[in-house]
Each structure stands twice: as structure tokens, then as C-alpha cells.
Amino acid sequence: MPAPLRIGLAGLGTVGIGVVKIVQRHADLIAARAGRPVVITAVSARDPQKNRDADLSNYPWETDPVALARRDDIDVFVEVMGGHEGPARLATEAAIAAGKDVVTANKALLAHYGHELAVAAEAQGKVIRFEAAVAGGIPVIKTLTEGLAGNQMRRVMGVMNGTCNYILTRMQASGLPYEAVFEEARQLGYLEADPNLDVGGIDAGHKLSLLAAIAFGTRVSFDKVELEGIGNVSIEDINLADDMGYHIKLLGVAQMTGRGLEQRMTPCLVPAESPLGQLQGGTNMVVLEGDSVGQIVMRGAGAGEGPTASAVMADVIDIARGTRLSTFGRPATSLTEPVAAKSATPAPYYLRMSLLDKPGALAKIATALGEAGISIDQMRQLNQPGAADDKATVLIVTHKASPADVAYALDQFGTTGVLLGAPVAIRIEEV
């Protein structure tokens, strides 16, 4: 039997303990599939005395992950600590400098420093693998870098934050407002310590930027992702969208256009009967579109001990087998700096507004849309219980329009003298 592949595991939280359990539970299976044993030779976490749901008694302990990364008795540094600065970054850089391969679940680290880390690793003939950093247990990185390697990718999109999907689907099912479901998610432990990482779209934006780099051969450009979280999604819009056959999702979309790379992570309406529209709870879904393969839909658990640890171990086993791939599917030095393009791809839009209920009010809104070059597909006036007699809620679904034209129309609405409050505009994504 060939010599074992030796792991140094940094981080013993939920994911790290999941890795320990898989290595201990499936040692023979892993050795058979990898062609050699895979063993943990040392671990690192801040508190050696903390009670953890695994037997760690046989593993040497380093309180400093940088020291772990530099140990001579490890071949692969597995980083599941999180955070894009501090110990995670320093330890990953130390591991690369010490000639170790790296497996990480850290999407924030790679979104901010992925290119420079990839250049450093590949200069030494080492690999950085990060299947666990995007969509948990869904093997989307392997699919892009291997299964679809013969395709020119056209579009990457998906629901990539399970907490946001839980909140939106729970609002729809229960009729509860955002604030109530947000608090419920917090009580259940679904939210990050900084909740804005989830509900602000930042976590999902990190993931989208990594997929875009692989799909389109560019350097990671998280700072160019258009971000809008779910905090302004109202139960009213969720219910109205549902009535029209749509569901609201925090949807990431990346595509290369003639103007440059579009990357957006924003609330969108999707058809209720589409795979994305039917996605419930904390599940993730990624949709990949290639010129030869067409559309592929991948669905699964986006987080959690088992799914994320499973993805970590898939990367470890590939390294044990001798599989050597560039970090982002092609040499890091060949990745181009993307030209960031603001979203300009036309799409239908959902518009909701409150108007003075007087003759000619709706005509003024229709005229403003016409002057912006936007045609109306559907329009209805809603009679809402308890609404003032002089107020009318109007719902409009447009035909395809560019974001710039929609923004212009919204500005024009404000000059009509019939608008009460700010209108709501949500893109309808064709999937």
C-alpha cells in the first residue's frame, strides 16, 4: 500500500468535526477509492479543552494554525476556520510557502485573495481545492472544471445562500413579515455572527464571484458583484408574486457579455414552477449553461456538517489520487482581469406602486413607461382591505426592458404627481 496522505486540519467547528468523523468512519473506503490511506496527523483550534463531538485524543494539537501549516508531517493543509483575514489567511499563506497542497472551505478568503494565493501555489506545483466553499455538498466546482471543461460557459446562476432561501420560503408559507422570520432564523442558529453576511447577499456574492472566475477565465472580482440583500423584500410582494405565478429568490447571475462580465446577487422573481421557484428551505441550487451541454441544474444541501465535510473530503481524495488541477480551472497567470459590466441584459420587471386614486393617474404611469420605451404585459389595480379611499395599489409586469430604461421610468414616475411613496421594482429572471 502506498504511503498515506497526511492531513493537517485547521478548525474544529462544525465542518472540521465533520471531516474528522468521515476520516475515522470511512478509513477503509477512502483508502480503497483513493489508492492510499488518508490520515489526520495533527489538528489546530483555539481551545483544546472544548468538548467536541469526536475523539481527538490521538491527534497532536497546535493552538497556532500557522505552526500546523508548517509541520513536516503533513502533506495537505485543510483550512475550515473561516474569515478572510487573520489566522486563516496567514496559515494558508504559510502552508503554500511550506510546499503543502491546500483544501479550504473558505469562500471569503478566496473571494478576496484567491488569485494571489493561486499564483503562489501553482508556482510551487501545488494545488488549492475549494469544493466546499461553494454550495456545500453540491459538486459544482468539479462540474465546471472537469465535467464541463469542453464547454464555453454562457451563464451561471443559482440560489447560493440557504439562510436567505429559508427566510423567503418561510415568509411565503407562513405569511409572516421579514422581521419575524429573520428573528426565527436567528433563534434557530441559521444566521452568521454578522447576519449581514447572509441577508445582505455578501456570502452568496463571494460564491458567485468564484464560480464566475472558473466559468469565464477571469480573476476573482468580488468587488464588482452588484449586491442587494433581502431586507427590503416585503410579505406583500411575496404574496402578490405568488398570486401571479412567481416566487422571490435571492438569485446570483453571472454572464460574459460584449460589454464585460456581469455579476449580480439580487432578489428576483422566478417562475413558481421552475426548478429554482420550487426550491424550499435551506437548500441550494446552481444552474450552469454551456454552449454544448445546454442547461444543467444541481440541487443539494448548501451547508451543514455532513455536506460540507463531504465536499472537503472529495478534494482531499482527489489529491490522494494524484489529480492536479489549476485552482480556477486554468493557470492562474493566464486569468484575465475582467471588465466589470453593470447589468444591462433586458428582462421583464415586476412593478408595484401606490397611486392617488383619481382619474388619469394610471394613464400618467403608462405614459412614463412608454416614454422610457417600456411596454406593459400585465397591469392590475388592487383593492386592498383597509386602504384609504384616495389610494390605489397598482401592479405592473413589463415586457423585457433594460435596467437603465426601468431606472429612467422610475424617475419619471416621481414627476407625475400621482405617486405615493417609492415604487418597488424587481427583475423577473428567465430560467
C-alpha positions in Angstrom: 0.0 0.0 0.0 1.4 3.4 -0.9 2.3 5.9 1.9 -0.7 7.6 3.5 -1.7 11.2 2.6 -1.3 13.2 5.8 -3.8 15.9 6.7 -3.2 18.9 9.0 -6.7 20.1 9.9 -7.2 23.7 11.0 -10.6 24.4 12.5 -12.7 22.1 14.7 -16.0 23.7 14.4 -19.0 22.1 12.6 -17.2 21.3 9.4 -13.9 20.3 10.9 -15.5 17.8 13.2 -17.4 16.5 10.1 -14.1 15.9 8.4 -12.8 14.0 11.5 -15.9 11.8 11.5 -15.6 10.9 7.8 -11.9 10.1 8.1 -12.5 7.9 11.1 -15.7 6.3 9.9 -14.7 5.5 6.3 -11.0 4.9 6.6 -11.1 1.7 4.6 -13.5 3.0 2.0 -11.4 6.2 1.4 -8.2 4.1 1.1 -9.8 1.9 -1.5 -11.1 4.8 -3.5 -8.0 7.0 -3.2 -5.5 4.2 -3.7 -3.8 5.1 -0.4 -4.8 5.7 3.2 -5.8 9.2 4.2 -5.0 10.1 7.8 -5.1 13.1 10.1 -1.7 13.7 11.6 -2.3 17.0 13.5 -5.1 19.5 14.3 -5.5 23.1 15.3 -8.1 25.1 17.1 -8.1 27.8 19.8 -9.4 25.8 22.7 -8.0 22.2 23.3 -10.3 21.8 26.3 -13.6 22.4 24.5 -16.0 19.5 24.4 -16.3 18.4 20.8 -18.4 15.6 19.3 -15.5 13.5 18.1 -12.5 11.6 19.5 -9.5 13.8 19.0 -7.2 12.2 21.7 -4.8 10.6 19.2 -4.0 13.8 17.3 -1.2 16.2 18.1 -2.5 19.7 18.8 -1.3 23.1 17.6 -3.0 26.2 19.0 -1.4 28.2 16.2 -2.7 27.2 12.7 0.4 28.7 11.2 2.5 26.2 13.1 0.3 23.5 11.9 0.7 24.6 8.3 4.5 24.4 8.6 4.7 21.0 10.2 6.9 18.5 8.3 4.5 15.6 8.9 1.5 17.0 6.8 1.1 16.9 3.1 -2.3 18.7 2.8 -3.3 21.7 4.9 -7.1 21.6 5.4 -8.5 25.1 6.4 -12.0 25.2 7.7 -11.6 28.1 10.2 -13.3 30.8 8.1 -12.6 34.6 7.8 -10.6 36.3 5.0 -8.0 37.9 7.3 -6.0 36.9 10.4 -5.3 33.2 11.1 -7.0 31.7 8.1 -5.1 33.9 5.6 -1.7 33.7 7.4 -1.9 29.9 7.8 -2.9 29.3 4.2 0.0 31.5 3.0 2.3 29.6 5.4 1.2 26.3 4.0 1.8 27.3 0.4 5.2 28.7 1.3 6.0 25.4 3.0 5.1 23.4 -0.1 1.8 22.0 1.0 -1.4 21.4 -1.0 -4.4 23.3 0.4 -8.1 22.3 0.7 -10.3 25.0 2.0 -14.0 25.7 2.7 -13.3 29.5 3.0 -15.2 31.4 0.3 -14.4 34.8 1.8 -10.6 34.1 1.7 -10.7 33.1 -1.9 -13.1 35.9 -3.0 -10.7 38.5 -1.6 -7.3 36.8 -2.1 -7.9 33.8 -4.4 -5.9 35.0 -7.3 -2.7 35.8 -5.5 -2.9 32.5 -3.4 -3.5 30.5 -6.7 -0.4 32.2 -8.3 1.7 31.3 -5.3 0.5 27.7 -5.1 0.8 27.0 -8.8 4.3 28.5 -8.9 5.3 25.6 -6.5 3.4 23.0 -8.3 0.8 22.8 -5.5 -3.0 22.9 -5.7 -5.7 24.8 -3.9 -9.0 22.9 -3.9 -12.2 24.6 -2.6 -15.3 22.5 -3.5 -16.7 23.1 0.0 -16.5 26.8 -0.4 -19.4 27.0 -2.8 -22.9 25.4 -2.4 -21.9 23.0 0.4 -22.3 19.4 -0.8 -23.1 20.2 -4.4 -20.1 19.3 -6.6 -20.3 22.5 -8.7 -16.6 23.3 -8.8 -15.7 19.8 -10.1 -18.5 20.1 -12.6 -17.2 23.3 -14.0 -13.5 22.5 -14.0 -13.9 18.9 -15.2 -17.3 17.7 -16.4 -18.0 20.9 -18.4 -14.4 21.7 -19.4 -15.2 21.3 -23.1 -18.0 24.0 -23.0 -17.9 27.7 -23.5 -20.0 28.7 -20.5 -22.9 31.1 -21.2 -24.4 31.7 -17.8 -24.0 30.7 -14.2 -26.8 31.3 -11.7 -28.4 30.0 -8.6 -29.6 30.3 -5.1 -26.4 30.1 -3.0 -27.4 31.1 0.5 -29.6 28.6 2.3 -30.5 31.1 5.1 -31.9 33.6 2.6 -33.9 30.9 0.9 -35.2 29.7 4.2 -36.3 33.2 5.2 -38.1 33.8 1.8 -39.8 30.5 1.6 -40.8 30.6 5.3 -42.3 34.1 4.7 -44.3 32.7 1.8 -45.5 29.6 3.6 -46.4 31.4 6.9 -47.5 34.8 5.8 -45.1 36.3 8.4 -43.2 39.5 7.7 -39.4 39.6 7.1 -38.6 40.8 10.6 -40.4 37.9 12.3 -38.8 35.2 10.1 -35.4 36.9 10.5 -35.7 36.5 14.3 -36.9 32.9 13.9 -33.8 32.1 11.8 -31.6 33.8 14.4 -33.1 31.7 17.1 -32.6 28.5 15.1 -28.9 29.4 14.6 -29.1 29.8 10.8 -27.5 33.2 10.7 -23.9 34.1 10.7 -22.5 36.0 13.7 -22.7 39.0 11.4 -26.2 38.5 9.9 -25.5 40.9 7.0 -23.1 38.3 5.5 -26.2 36.2 4.9 -29.2 38.6 4.4 -27.1 41.3 2.8 -26.0 38.9 0.0 -22.3 39.0 0.8 -21.8 35.3 1.5 -23.7 34.4 -1.7 -21.7 37.1 -3.6 -18.4 35.5 -2.6 -19.6 32.2 -4.0 -20.8 33.8 -7.3 -17.5 35.5 -7.8 -15.7 32.2 -7.5 -17.9 30.5 -10.0 -17.7 33.3 -12.4 -13.8 33.2 -12.3 -13.9 29.5 -13.3 -16.7 29.8 -15.8 -15.3 32.8 -17.7 -11.5 32.5 -17.2 -11.2 35.7 -15.2 -9.6 36.8 -12.0 -11.9 36.7 -9.0 -13.7 40.1 -8.8 -16.0 40.0 -5.8 -15.7 43.8 -5.5 -17.5 44.1 -8.9 -20.6 42.0 -7.9 -23.8 44.0 -7.7 -25.2 43.2 -4.3 -28.6 43.7 -2.9 -29.9 41.7 0.1 -33.3 40.5 1.1 -34.0 43.0 3.9 -36.4 45.1 1.7 -38.5 42.1 0.4 -42.0 42.6 1.8 -44.6 40.0 2.6 -46.9 42.0 0.3 -44.6 41.4 -2.7 -44.1 37.8 -1.9 -47.9 37.2 -1.8 -48.5 39.3 -5.0 -45.7 37.5 -6.8 -47.1 34.1 -5.7 -50.6 35.1 -7.0 -49.0 35.8 -10.4 -47.1 32.5 -10.6 -43.7 33.7 -9.3 -41.5 33.2 -6.3 -38.9 35.7 -5.0 -35.4 34.3 -4.6 -32.0 35.9 -3.8 -30.6 34.9 -7.1 -27.0 35.1 -8.3 -26.3 35.5 -12.0 -23.0 35.8 -13.9 -22.6 36.0 -17.6 -20.0 37.4 -20.0 -21.4 40.0 -22.4 -19.9 42.2 -25.2 -19.6 44.9 -22.6 -17.8 42.8 -20.0 -18.6 40.5 -17.0 -22.0 40.9 -15.4 -22.2 39.6 -11.8 -25.3 40.3 -9.7 -26.7 38.9 -6.5 -30.1 40.4 -6.1 -33.7 39.5 -5.3 -35.5 38.3 -8.4 -38.8 36.8 -9.4 -38.6 33.3 -11.0 -41.4 31.2 -12.3 -43.0 29.2 -9.5 -43.0 26.0 -11.5 -39.3 26.3 -12.4 -36.6 24.3 -10.5 -35.5 27.5 -8.8 -39.0 28.5 -8.0 -39.7 25.2 -6.3 -36.6 25.3 -4.1 -37.6 25.2 -0.5 -35.9 25.8 2.9 -32.1 26.0 3.3 -31.4 24.1 0.1 -29.0 25.5 -2.6 -29.4 25.2 -6.4 -26.9 26.1 -9.1 -27.8 26.3 -12.8 -25.0 26.0 -15.3 -25.4 26.8 -19.0 -22.8 25.7 -21.6 -22.8 26.0 -25.4 -22.7 22.3 -25.9 -24.3 20.8 -22.9 -27.2 23.3 -22.6 -28.6 23.7 -19.1 -27.6 21.7 -16.0 -29.4 22.0 -12.7 -27.7 20.9 -9.5 -29.6 20.9 -6.2 -28.5 19.9 -2.7 -27.6 20.9 0.9 -25.7 24.2 0.9 -24.2 23.9 4.4 -24.0 21.7 7.4 -21.6 19.3 8.9 -22.0 16.4 6.6 -22.5 18.0 3.2 -19.6 20.5 3.7 -17.2 17.9 5.1 -18.2 15.6 2.2 -17.0 18.3 -0.2 -13.8 18.8 1.7 -13.0 15.1 1.6 -13.8 14.9 -2.1 -10.9 17.4 -2.7 -8.6 15.5 -0.3 -9.3 12.2 -2.1 -8.6 13.8 -5.5 -5.2 14.9 -4.2 -4.5 11.5 -2.8 -5.3 10.0 -6.2 -2.7 12.4 -7.8 -5.3 14.7 -9.5 -3.6 18.1 -10.1 -5.8 20.9 -11.4 -5.2 24.6 -11.6 -7.1 26.4 -8.8 -9.6 28.1 -11.2 -9.6 25.5 -14.0 -6.7 27.1 -15.9 -3.3 28.5 -14.9 -3.7 31.5 -12.6 -1.2 33.5 -14.6 -3.5 33.2 -17.6 -6.6 34.6 -15.9 -7.6 37.9 -17.3 -8.7 41.0 -15.3 -12.4 41.2 -16.1 -14.1 44.4 -17.4 -16.9 44.9 -15.0 -20.3 45.5 -16.7 -23.3 46.8 -15.0 -26.3 44.7 -15.6 -27.9 45.7 -18.9 -29.4 42.5 -20.1 -33.1 43.1 -20.8 -35.7 41.3 -18.7 -39.3 41.6 -17.7 -39.9 43.6 -14.4 -42.4 43.5 -11.6 -43.5 47.0 -10.6 -45.7 47.8 -7.6 -46.7 51.3 -6.6 -49.3 53.3 -4.7 -51.1 56.0 -6.6 -53.6 58.7 -5.9 -56.9 57.2 -6.8 -58.1 59.8 -9.3 -58.9 60.0 -13.0 -55.8 59.9 -15.2 -53.4 58.6 -12.6 -52.8 55.3 -14.2 -52.5 56.9 -17.6 -49.7 59.1 -16.4 -47.8 56.0 -15.2 -48.4 54.3 -18.6 -47.2 57.4 -20.4 -44.0 57.4 -18.3 -43.3 53.8 -19.2 -44.0 54.5 -22.9 -41.5 57.4 -22.9 -38.9 55.0 -21.4 -39.6 52.6 -24.2 -41.2 50.0 -21.9 -44.3 48.1 -22.9 -46.8 46.6 -20.4 -47.5 42.9 -20.4 -49.9 42.8 -17.4 -51.5 45.5 -15.2 -53.9 45.4 -12.4 -55.3 47.7 -9.7 -55.7 46.0 -6.4 -58.4 46.7 -3.8 -56.7 46.1 -0.5 -58.7 45.9 2.7 -58.3 49.0 4.9 -56.7 51.1 2.2 -57.6 54.8 2.1 -60.3 55.7 -0.4 -57.9 58.0 -2.3 -55.2 55.4 -2.6 -54.8 52.6 -5.1 -52.2 49.9 -5.4 -51.2 49.2 -8.9 -49.2 46.1 -10.1 -47.5 46.1 -13.5 -45.5 43.4 -15.2 -43.5 44.7 -18.2 -42.2 43.1 -21.3 -38.4 42.9 -21.5 -36.7 46.1 -20.6 -33.2 47.2 -19.9 -32.3 48.1 -16.2 -31.4 51.6 -17.4 -34.8 52.1 -19.0 -36.5 50.8 -15.9 -34.5 53.2 -13.7 -35.4 56.1 -16.0 -39.1 55.2 -15.8 -39.0 55.1 -12.0 -37.5 58.6 -12.0 -40.3 59.7 -14.3 -42.9 58.3 -12.0 -41.8 60.8 -9.4 -42.7 63.7 -11.7 -46.2 62.6 -12.4 -47.7 64.0 -9.2 -49.7 60.8 -8.6 -47.2 58.6 -6.9 -47.4 57.9 -3.2 -44.2 56.6 -1.7 -41.4 54.8 -3.5 -42.3 52.2 -6.1 -41.0 48.6 -5.9 -39.2 47.2 -9.0 -37.9 43.6 -9.1 -36.4 41.8 -12.0 -38.1 38.7 -13.4 -35.3 36.2 -14.4 -35.9 33.8 -17.2 -34.6 30.4 -16.1 
